[in-house]
């Protein structure tokens, strides 16, 4: 964005200057070209020849353009001021622009916890600081990171997908559901502000870009919402990306639906591009969404048909993924590979 603004500034400045030069040459008039800056300014009593109240007075005073006029123009206050603005713009965009990505797939790094926001009794969003407030994390859309910790004398490693993006400078966010018998997830629940985690990445075979496919159907279970939410956000915040999105989100109870308000807000603001359908094992009275496990009929109704211009993304517990593979096979989608690749029509995170 900073480079874009700089180009716009230069383009605007050059357009104005060339337009003035063209007008001056086209009229074949006399006078110092540098005085064009003074059009409309009050006359200076000490230098009456330098001021012009009207354009006609200015035109009448012009003479043929020479190299001396060009030098005089270059020395005019307006050009000097423009040079100062250009230099200031370059300095600002350089100092304020995004820095080199922090993530390095070849080494482990530590990041401190700076904020914790509980969104359910056992789930929270954890925010970790990058070394500088201008830093970008450097995680491509659809990829994930490894988190490592020593627990009971053993090195444990798990993969997580941040719900933040590289538009969020100076930090990254993780949505974590903690389980009493979990390893890394339970460790998160015990973190205090200032505690650090060890991170390495990015990793993964999925890297979203706007021309990847025409439509994306997603099936997520529980915290499996994190990689697909990252993709949903990326698509919908880009006005030039017209990828159609549909999500089936499965949970046990209604209160387990993570980031529901954001999902429904996105669906409300993009009704022709994003649709979400919830499925619950234990629905409350009056529930109008899906009931039980995600079925073949629900996939057929709410996700795109198996054409060449669509992809199906899945993330959730292993038993759910196994059942979804069977449903998709019966609906004539191509079988997924053991390790998913970006080119696959069915991608499992």
C-alpha positions as semicolon CSV with decimal commas, in nm:
position;residue;x (nm);y (nm);z (nm)
1;X;0,000;0,000;0,000
2;X;0,284;0,239;0,083
3;X;0,445;0,181;-0,258
4;X;0,107;0,233;-0,425
5;X;0,056;0,568;-0,250
6;X;0,405;0,678;-0,350
7;X;0,337;0,594;-0,715
8;X;0,006;0,783;-0,702
9;X;0,182;1,087;-0,557
10;X;0,453;1,085;-0,825
11;X;0,198;1,024;-1,098
12;X;-0,022;1,311;-0,985
13;X;0,271;1,550;-0,954
14;X;0,408;1,463;-1,299
15;X;0,063;1,488;-1,457
16;X;0,012;1,839;-1,319
17;X;0,356;1,959;-1,425
18;X;0,333;1,814;-1,777
19;X;-0,018;1,957;-1,818
20;X;0,110;2,304;-1,728
21;X;0,404;2,270;-1,965
22;X;0,177;2,149;-2,245
23;X;-0,063;2,439;-2,192
24;X;0,220;2,688;-2,190
25;X;0,377;2,544;-2,508
26;X;0,041;2,509;-2,686
27;X;-0,042;2,872;-2,628
28;X;0,301;2,976;-2,757
29;X;0,315;3,256;-2,505
30;X;0,592;3,454;-2,342
31;X;0,735;3,485;-1,995
32;X;0,930;3,282;-1,741
33;X;0,774;2,939;-1,700
34;X;0,848;2,941;-1,326
35;X;0,598;3,226;-1,285
36;X;0,313;2,989;-1,358
37;X;0,316;2,909;-0,989
38;X;0,228;3,273;-0,914
39;X;-0,097;3,285;-1,111
40;X;-0,372;3,433;-0,897
41;X;-0,141;3,560;-0,623
42;X;-0,146;3,929;-0,520
43;X;0,113;4,148;-0,686
44;X;0,425;4,228;-0,488
45;X;0,468;4,608;-0,481
46;X;0,844;4,560;-0,473
47;X;0,837;4,322;-0,774
48;X;0,526;4,409;-0,978
49;X;0,647;4,205;-1,272
50;X;0,633;3,880;-1,065
51;X;0,265;3,885;-0,972
52;X;-0,048;3,832;-1,182
53;X;-0,404;3,875;-1,066
54;X;-0,547;3,703;-1,374
55;X;-0,446;3,435;-1,617
56;X;-0,471;3,683;-1,907
57;X;-0,224;3,919;-1,739
58;X;0,007;3,623;-1,697
59;X;-0,033;3,517;-2,061
60;X;0,043;3,866;-2,180
61;X;0,371;3,866;-1,988
62;X;0,505;3,534;-2,114
63;X;0,791;3,490;-2,358
64;X;0,945;3,198;-2,544
65;X;1,060;2,913;-2,319
66;X;1,440;2,879;-2,290
67;X;1,687;2,677;-2,086
68;X;1,710;2,973;-1,853
69;X;1,337;2,943;-1,793
70;X;1,379;2,573;-1,711
71;X;1,652;2,655;-1,459
72;X;1,439;2,929;-1,312
73;X;1,147;2,689;-1,284
74;X;1,363;2,430;-1,109
75;X;1,463;2,696;-0,857
76;X;1,106;2,810;-0,789
77;X;0,964;2,766;-0,436
78;X;0,693;2,532;-0,563
79;X;0,942;2,286;-0,713
80;X;1,161;2,300;-0,403
81;X;0,853;2,241;-0,186
82;X;0,750;1,948;-0,408
83;X;1,097;1,795;-0,371
84;X;1,070;1,825;0,006
85;X;0,727;1,657;0,001
86;X;0,859;1,376;-0,221
87;X;1,154;1,311;0,009
88;X;0,928;1,322;0,315
89;X;0,686;1,079;0,148
90;X;0,965;0,834;0,067
91;X;1,101;0,856;0,421
92;X;0,755;0,807;0,571
93;X;0,667;0,506;0,356
94;X;1,010;0,353;0,422
95;X;0,992;0,398;0,798
96;X;0,623;0,312;0,834
97;X;0,603;0,038;0,572
98;X;0,589;-0,331;0,651
99;X;0,917;-0,485;0,753
100;X;1,067;-0,819;0,661
101;X;0,848;-1,115;0,773
102;X;0,939;-1,243;1,118
103;X;0,866;-1,612;1,060
104;X;1,160;-1,828;0,960
105;X;1,092;-2,194;0,868
106;X;1,450;-2,287;0,957
107;X;1,453;-2,181;1,323
108;X;1,246;-2,169;1,640
109;X;1,156;-1,827;1,780
110;X;0,994;-1,714;2,104
111;X;0,704;-1,468;2,128
112;X;0,550;-1,325;2,448
113;X;0,179;-1,333;2,531
114;X;0,040;-0,979;2,550
115;X;-0,337;-1,038;2,560
116;X;-0,584;-1,317;2,633
117;X;-0,954;-1,293;2,544
118;X;-1,187;-1,571;2,662
119;X;-1,470;-1,644;2,418
120;X;-1,605;-1,956;2,593
121;X;-1,533;-2,144;2,918
122;X;-1,251;-2,344;2,758
123;X;-1,157;-2,136;2,451
124;X;-0,965;-1,811;2,420
125;X;-0,789;-1,592;2,167
126;X;-0,422;-1,552;2,258
127;X;-0,233;-1,253;2,119
128;X;0,146;-1,268;2,093
129;X;0,376;-0,975;2,024
130;X;0,624;-0,959;1,739
131;X;0,965;-0,792;1,801
132;X;0,849;-0,460;1,654
133;X;0,504;-0,301;1,622
134;X;0,564;-0,263;1,247
135;X;0,656;-0,629;1,193
136;X;0,452;-0,871;0,984
137;X;0,426;-1,233;1,090
138;X;0,482;-1,364;0,737
139;X;0,221;-1,641;0,719
140;X;0,065;-1,710;0,375
141;X;-0,314;-1,747;0,374
142;X;-0,402;-2,111;0,442
143;X;-0,075;-2,215;0,603
144;X;0,006;-2,286;0,968
145;X;0,280;-2,279;1,230
146;X;0,439;-2,534;1,463
147;X;0,439;-2,473;1,838
148;X;0,678;-2,665;2,059
149;X;0,702;-2,714;2,436
150;X;0,870;-2,950;2,680
151;X;0,604;-3,131;2,881
152;X;0,692;-3,399;3,140
153;X;1,043;-3,421;2,999
154;X;0,927;-3,476;2,641
155;X;0,931;-3,237;2,347
156;X;0,574;-3,196;2,221
157;X;0,488;-3,021;1,894
158;X;0,150;-2,925;1,749
159;X;0,033;-2,728;1,445
160;X;-0,198;-2,426;1,469
161;X;-0,338;-2,176;1,221
162;X;-0,345;-1,812;1,339
163;X;-0,672;-1,628;1,283
164;X;-0,479;-1,304;1,221
165;X;-0,317;-1,208;0,890
166;X;-0,022;-1,005;0,768
167;X;-0,246;-0,698;0,767
168;X;-0,224;-0,715;1,147
169;X;0,110;-0,554;1,226
170;X;0,308;-0,623;1,541
171;X;0,126;-0,934;1,661
172;X;-0,043;-1,263;1,572
173;X;-0,354;-1,426;1,722
174;X;-0,426;-1,791;1,799
175;X;-0,770;-1,935;1,876
176;X;-0,714;-2,226;2,115
177;X;-0,959;-2,463;2,281
178;X;-0,801;-2,616;2,590
179;X;-0,865;-2,977;2,691
180;X;-0,803;-3,111;3,040
181;X;-0,604;-3,403;2,903
182;X;-0,442;-3,201;2,624
183;X;-0,073;-3,122;2,600
184;X;-0,007;-2,797;2,417
185;X;-0,369;-2,680;2,443
186;X;-0,367;-2,718;2,824
187;X;-0,033;-2,536;2,836
188;X;-0,200;-2,238;2,666
189;X;-0,466;-2,219;2,936
190;X;-0,191;-2,180;3,197
191;X;-0,005;-1,899;3,017
192;X;0,028;-1,564;3,191
193;X;0,092;-1,228;3,028
194;X;0,461;-1,214;2,940
195;X;0,504;-1,592;2,910
196;X;0,655;-1,703;2,580
197;X;0,583;-1,978;2,328
198;X;0,824;-2,136;2,076
199;X;0,715;-2,103;1,714
200;X;0,847;-2,213;1,375
201;X;0,695;-2,179;1,030
202;X;0,529;-2,124;0,795
203;X;0,438;-2,474;0,685
204;X;0,166;-2,640;0,479
205;X;0,072;-2,708;0,118
206;X;-0,218;-2,464;0,086
207;X;-0,153;-2,105;-0,022
208;X;-0,463;-1,911;-0,118
209;X;-0,471;-1,654;-0,400
210;X;-0,774;-1,485;-0,562
211;X;-0,759;-1,680;-0,888
212;X;-0,729;-2,022;-0,723
213;X;-1,084;-2,135;-0,802
214;X;-1,435;-2,007;-0,863
215;X;-1,601;-2,147;-0,552
216;X;-1,490;-2,298;-0,222
217;X;-1,697;-2,526;-0,002
218;X;-1,576;-2,574;0,354
219;X;-1,654;-2,827;0,627
220;X;-1,520;-2,741;0,972
221;X;-1,561;-2,900;1,312
222;X;-1,484;-2,720;1,639
223;X;-1,152;-2,538;1,629
224;X;-1,114;-2,660;1,271
225;X;-1,273;-2,325;1,190
226;X;-0,935;-2,148;1,215
227;X;-0,781;-2,224;0,872
228;X;-1,108;-2,174;0,684
229;X;-1,184;-1,850;0,871
230;X;-0,847;-1,717;0,761
231;X;-0,942;-1,788;0,399
232;X;-1,294;-1,646;0,438
233;X;-1,155;-1,321;0,577
234;X;-0,897;-1,293;0,298
235;X;-1,156;-1,343;0,024
236;X;-1,420;-1,109;0,161
237;X;-1,192;-0,817;0,238
238;X;-1,068;-0,812;-0,122
239;X;-1,333;-0,637;-0,337
240;X;-1,178;-0,780;-0,653
241;X;-1,203;-1,141;-0,529
242;X;-1,538;-1,288;-0,638
243;X;-1,476;-1,643;-0,513
244;X;-1,802;-1,796;-0,386
245;X;-1,781;-1,934;-0,030
246;X;-2,003;-2,178;0,157
247;X;-1,936;-2,323;0,502
248;X;-2,083;-2,612;0,700
249;X;-1,972;-2,567;1,060
250;X;-2,031;-2,860;1,299
251;X;-2,023;-2,851;1,679
252;X;-2,163;-3,040;1,977
253;X;-2,355;-2,758;2,148
254;X;-2,470;-2,415;2,036
255;X;-2,230;-2,243;2,277
256;X;-1,943;-2,428;2,108
257;X;-1,988;-2,231;1,783
258;X;-1,669;-2,024;1,783
259;X;-1,665;-1,671;1,641
260;X;-2,030;-1,706;1,547
261;X;-2,099;-1,334;1,556
262;X;-1,818;-1,266;1,308
263;X;-1,928;-1,544;1,074
264;X;-2,286;-1,420;1,072
265;X;-2,176;-1,060;1,026
266;X;-1,967;-1,162;0,724
267;X;-2,260;-1,358;0,581
268;X;-2,491;-1,061;0,636
269;X;-2,254;-0,815;0,467
270;X;-2,178;-1,051;0,176
271;X;-2,506;-1,235;0,116
272;X;-2,426;-1,313;-0,247
273;X;-2,078;-1,446;-0,177
274;X;-2,069;-1,621;0,161
275;X;-2,317;-1,857;0,328
276;X;-2,283;-2,048;0,656
277;X;-2,483;-2,349;0,781
278;X;-2,450;-2,483;1,136
279;X;-2,487;-2,844;1,246
280;X;-2,520;-2,942;1,616
281;X;-2,513;-3,278;1,793
282;X;-2,716;-3,141;2,084
283;X;-2,937;-2,863;1,944
284;X;-3,147;-2,643;2,175
285;X;-3,526;-2,625;2,143
286;X;-3,632;-2,437;1,831
287;X;-3,301;-2,495;1,652
288;X;-3,341;-2,448;1,274
289;X;-2,999;-2,565;1,159
290;X;-2,865;-2,914;1,102
291;X;-2,896;-3,186;1,368
292;X;-2,659;-3,474;1,440
293;X;-2,355;-3,532;1,222
294;X;-2,292;-3,361;0,888
295;X;-2,479;-3,567;0,630
296;X;-2,438;-3,635;0,261
297;X;-2,763;-3,451;0,194
298;X;-2,638;-3,140;0,377
299;X;-2,320;-3,139;0,170
300;X;-2,524;-3,177;-0,148
301;X;-2,752;-2,888;-0,046
302;X;-2,507;-2,637;0,097
303;X;-2,174;-2,692;-0,082
304;X;-2,080;-2,648;-0,451
305;X;-2,127;-2,933;-0,692
306;X;-1,818;-3,136;-0,795
307;X;-1,709;-2,928;-1,096
308;X;-1,357;-2,841;-1,209
309;X;-1,397;-2,485;-1,083
310;X;-1,446;-2,561;-0,713
311;X;-1,256;-2,685;-0,412
312;X;-1,366;-2,850;-0,088
313;X;-1,165;-2,769;0,224
314;X;-1,198;-2,968;0,547
315;X;-1,061;-2,933;0,897
316;X;-1,185;-3,110;1,208
317;X;-1,154;-3,420;1,427
318;X;-1,029;-3,736;1,249
319;X;-1,361;-3,928;1,282
320;X;-1,544;-3,638;1,119
321;X;-1,294;-3,619;0,832
322;X;-1,328;-3,994;0,770
323;X;-1,706;-3,964;0,750
324;X;-1,684;-3,660;0,518
325;X;-1,451;-3,846;0,280
326;X;-1,714;-4,119;0,245
327;X;-1,993;-3,866;0,178
328;X;-1,787;-3,680;-0,082
329;X;-1,697;-4,003;-0,258
330;X;-2,065;-4,097;-0,283
331;X;-2,136;-3,752;-0,428
332;X;-1,876;-3,817;-0,703
333;X;-1,607;-3,579;-0,580
334;X;-1,253;-3,699;-0,662
335;X;-1,084;-3,891;-0,382
336;X;-0,839;-3,685;-0,173
337;X;-0,475;-3,780;-0,141
338;X;-0,320;-3,896;0,186
339;X;-0,125;-3,569;0,196
340;X;-0,324;-3,291;0,033
341;X;-0,171;-3,067;-0,233
342;X;-0,285;-2,724;-0,351
343;X;-0,397;-2,864;-0,688
344;X;-0,632;-3,119;-0,524
345;X;-1,005;-3,058;-0,545
346;X;-1,046;-3,184;-0,188
347;X;-0,795;-3,040;0,057
348;X;-0,768;-3,159;0,417
349;X;-0,581;-2,936;0,662
